[in-house]
Amino acid sequence: MATQMSSPSSKPSRGAVLTVFAVLFVVLAISNFSKPFHLDSRAGFVFFGVKMSGIANDILGPAFGVWLLVYAIGIWRMRRWALPLGYAYAAYVIANLVLFTIRTGVVPGGPSTRGAIIYLVIAIGVSAGSVVLLRRRQAQLT
């Protein structure tokens, strides 16, 4: 009696890089969920270039945590609805970095130029890179 097995190609392949990006978004979501607990006195959620505190920090941090968790699930499951979430998040990250730099004169990621460049490359690379990879696999998204 032969059993039918689904072919490996029937399931959309996320690939290693999208898998890593999904995990990174989960880690970032956890970080955002922790904002109300003030685990680091210097940390605060940055919203359109402004470092939040108080109730704004307590609401916006977890709200973006939910956004990132849902996005990570969409990437993990290769869902079509993840793409617009990714576009919006990538645009937000770029706007947030530009506005924070304009408002403070400091690029997040450390006092050194090298640290700032590394931070910018990772922040923009992961947020925009996930969209590029999802877009390339758009036909596989369900």
Order of alpha helices (4+ residues) and beta strands (2+ residues): alpha-beta-beta-alpha-alpha-alpha
